[in-house]
């Protein structure tokens, strides 16, 4: 039986990262979407019901709610959905504090509902390639892992909620480093400590728009960076080990294909990276291009279906969700104190 699903909003996240995949997945039914003013969803999905509020969404005949609203609203909307008996997928970052995360996880477990964070970057082709190379042992013992999101957006758009803190954490650390931290945790597990420095680099910026985080693991140095004034990009990933290195430039092509090329995702391989963008693997066997694996965010919803219908393990575990929040909390504390924060 298909899982009837509702979206809490139809902004960028709903239009690009959720609705296309839910609509294309054979085991889900896109049923209702909250649209408070502009009614855009029905133009693309005429069969859905457009509702005017989140409360109205919760009254619909749906099993799963996707909370894809501004970060500061996640806690309240997730709680309301769980209390209404709905499974929940929430956009990253999960919530704004570890305490809020623990409360929601406890509520979901008490009610026997699924609650997980949309960490779609686990299904980026470049990250899948990194994971395969690391797990294959081709690089030997990993000694250094660098990961970064690099953007050049010097202009501040005042109308965007991500540029207006209003007491909430809405900067690049929460918005992008939540992905970077989650990928590191997926590879190496929970770190022992966190050191971070954050900055507001753009003229007139009110948020942290630069973030550098080091995660402390025995024997491996993990560095994560995100910035908004990086016009000439460095590697997206750089992994070094006792037997070689893997370096990869550029971003996974799925987001660009969905946003700018009118691509429609499928359950199979739908978005491969061109050969000229493949990363370089350099080991004792030589230096060569390493074919980037095909990513597909559809795998997240495959896992969500298995979790709800087949009682499989959550797509992103509660432990990983809490670890991500603990790292983000620690990054702000480390920046404030200048010290390593032990987890």
N, C-alpha and C positions, 0 to 999 in steps of 0.2 A: 504494500500500500504506500502510495506517495506521501511524503511529508509536506503538509501544507504549511507554507512559510510566509511570514510578513516582514517587511522592512520598516524600520522606525524612521527612515528618511530616504530621500532620493537625490542626495547631493552627489559629489564626485565618487565617494565610496560606494554608494548604492548603485549608481549608474555604471561604474567601471568594474568594481571588484566583487559585487554580489549578485545583482539582478541577472547579468548575462550568464553566470555559471549556474544559478538556481534554475533559470529558464531552460538551459540546455541539458540539465542533468535529468536522466530518465526517472530518478527516484524522488524528485522534488517537484512541488507545484507552487509556483509563485502566485500567491493568492491575494495579498493586500499590501498597500504601500501608503505610508503617511505622507501627505502633501498638504501643507497648510495654506499655500497661496497658489503658486503656479502648478497646473495640472499637466506635467510633462510625461509622467510614467505611462499613462494610457495611450499616448501617441505611439510608443514602442511596444507596449504590452496591453493591448485593448481588452484582454480578458480579465485583467486584475481589477480589484476594487480599490479605488482611491478614497482614503479616509482622512478626516481633518485633524485627528489628534491621536496621541499614543494610547489614551484610554479607549478610544473607539477601536484602535487596532487590537487591543487585548480582548475586546468583545467579539472579534471575528472567529470563525471556525478555522483556527490555525493551531499547529502544535509547536512550531519553532518561530522565535522572534530574533531578528538580527538587529542589534543595537549599533547603528552606524551613525550616531549623532555626535556633536561636539564632546570632547573628552570629559568636561566637567559634569555632563549629564549622565555619564555611564552608570554610576553607582545607583542613582535613584531609579533609572529606567530598568536596569537589570533586576533590582529588587522588586519592582512592581510586576515585571514579567514573571519572575519566579513565583511570587505570591499568587499570581493568576494561573499558575500551573503550566507555564510554557517552558520548553527548553530554550536556551539562550546561546547565541553566538554574539560576542561583543568585539567590536573593533579594538585594535591596540591603540594606545595603551589601555589595559584592562580598566583600572580605576586610578585614583590619584594617590592612594596610600596603601601600604600593605595591610593595615587594619581593615580598611574597606574590603580588600580582596578576601581576607579571612572570613569576614562576615558573610559575604555573598557565597563563597564556597561552602561554608557551613549550612547556609539556607538551602542551597541546591542539593547537598547530600542528604539533608533531613527530609526533603520533599521527593527524593528519588528522581531528580531532574538533571539533565545534562547542561553544563555551563562550561564554555571554553572560549578562548581568545582567538581571533582570526589572525594567526601568525602565518599569513600566506607566503611570506618570503622563505619559508622552509621548502617551498616548491618552486623557487627560482632555479633556472637551469644552472647558473653559475655556482650557486650554493650546493646543489645536488652533485655537481662535478667535484667541488672541494671535498664534500663528504665522502664520495667514492674514492678519491685519491688518498685521503687521510686513512680511511678504513682499510684500503688495500695494502698499506705498508710501503708504498712506492717511495715515500719520502723518508722512510726510517722513523726514528723517534722525532716527533714534532717538537721544535724548540721555540718557534715564533709564529704567531698568527695575527695578521693585520686585516682589518675589515673597515670599510668606510662608505659613507654616502656623501657625495660631493656635488654641490649645486652652486650655480651662480645666479642669484636672485637679489641683486643689490637694492632694488626698489621695495619699499614697504607699502603694502596695500592695506590701508587702515580699516577697510570694511570687512576684512577677513578675521574670523574669530581667533585664528591661530596666531595673530599678531597682537592680540589684546589680552593680557594676563588676567586682570580683574581678580587677583587673588588665587588663581588656579595655575597649575603647571601646564602650560600649553606650548612651551618652546621646543626646540629641536631635540633636546635630550629625551623628552617623553614621546615626541612625535615620530622620530626616526631611530633613535638609539634603542628604543624598545625592540625593534627588529634586530639590530646588531647584537644586542645582549641575548635575545632569544636564540639566535643562530649559534652564538658561542656556547650557550648552555646545551643546545642540542648536540654539539660536537664534544664538549669537554666536561659537561656536568656543572654542578654548583661550584663557583669559585670560593676560595677561602677569604678573599678580601677585595676591596674596591678602592682605587684612587682615581680622582677625577678633577679636571679643571674645566669650567664653563665660562662663556663670555658672550657679550652683546657687541658684535663687531660692526654691524651696519649702522650708518648714520641714523640716529633717531630710534633705534630698535628698543623695544620695551621687553623683549623676551631674550632668553638664551638662544642665540643663533649659531653658536659654535660649541662643540662638546668633544672632549677627549677623555676617554675612560680606559683605565688599565684594570684588567681583572687578574687577580693573583691565583695562579695555579702552580702546583709543584712541577718544576722542570720546564714549563712552557710560558712564554711571555705573550699575553693577549692584549692587543691595542685596538680600540674602537674609536673612530672619528667621524663626526658629521659637521658640515659647515655650509654656509650660504654664500660665501665669497671665494669659491674655488673655481676659477674660470678655466684653468688648465689642470685637468684631472690627473691624479696619480692612479695607481691600481685600485680596483674595487676590492680585490683580495690579493694578499701575498702570504704564502705559507712556506715556511722553511723548516727543513728537518736535517737529520744527520746524513741522509742519503740524497738530498736534492731539494729543489724548490718548485713551486707552482705559482705563477703570477697571472692575474686575469684583470683586464681593463673592461670598462663598460658595464651597463646594467642589463639585466634580463629584459628581453624585448616584449614581454607580455603586456605590460602597462601601456607602452607606447602604441602597440598594435590595437589595443582596446580603445584608447583615448583618441587617437589621431588617424587610424587607418580603417576604422569601421569593422575591425575583425570580430568574428563570432566564434567563441570557444567551442570546443567539442570534447567528448570524453577521451578521444585518442590524442595523437600528436598533432597539434595545430599551430605551434609557434616555435620553429627552430631558429637558432642563431646562425647567421652566415659564417662561413669558414674564416673570413678575414678577422672576425672578432673573437676567435677561439683564444684561450689562454695558452701560456707556454709552460710545458713540463720539462724540467732539466734535471736529469739523474745520470748515474753512471752509464746508462744505456744511450745517452745522447740528449740533445736538445731538440724538442719537436712541439708542434702544435697539438694540443689535446682537445679532441672534439667535445664541445659543450653539450651536456645532456639536455634533452628537451624538458623544459619545465612545464607545469600545468597546475594552476591553482584549483582546478577541478578536483585534484586529489584531496584537498581539504574537505570538500563536500562528500567525496567517497567515504572518507573516514567518519564524517559526521553522521552519515546514514548508518554505517556499521555500528557506531556508538549508540544511536537511538534504537534502531530496529534489532540489532544482533547482540546488544550488550557488550560490544567490544570496548577496549580501552579508549579513553578520550583522545581526540586528535592532538590536542595540546594538554598535557596532564596538569592537574591542579598543583602538583609540586613545581612544575616548570613555571606555571603562572605566578606562583608565590615567589619563586626565585627571581623572576624578571622584575617584579615589584620591589623586592628587597634590594636588587642591584641599583635600580633607579633611585630609590630612597637614599641608598648609600652614596650615590654619585653626588647628590645635592649636599649631603652632610660632609662628604670629603671636600667638596669645593669650599664649603663654608669654613671648615676647620683646617684645611691643608694637610690632613692626615689620612692614612689608610684606614678604612672602616672594615672591621672584621665582621664576616657574616656568621 
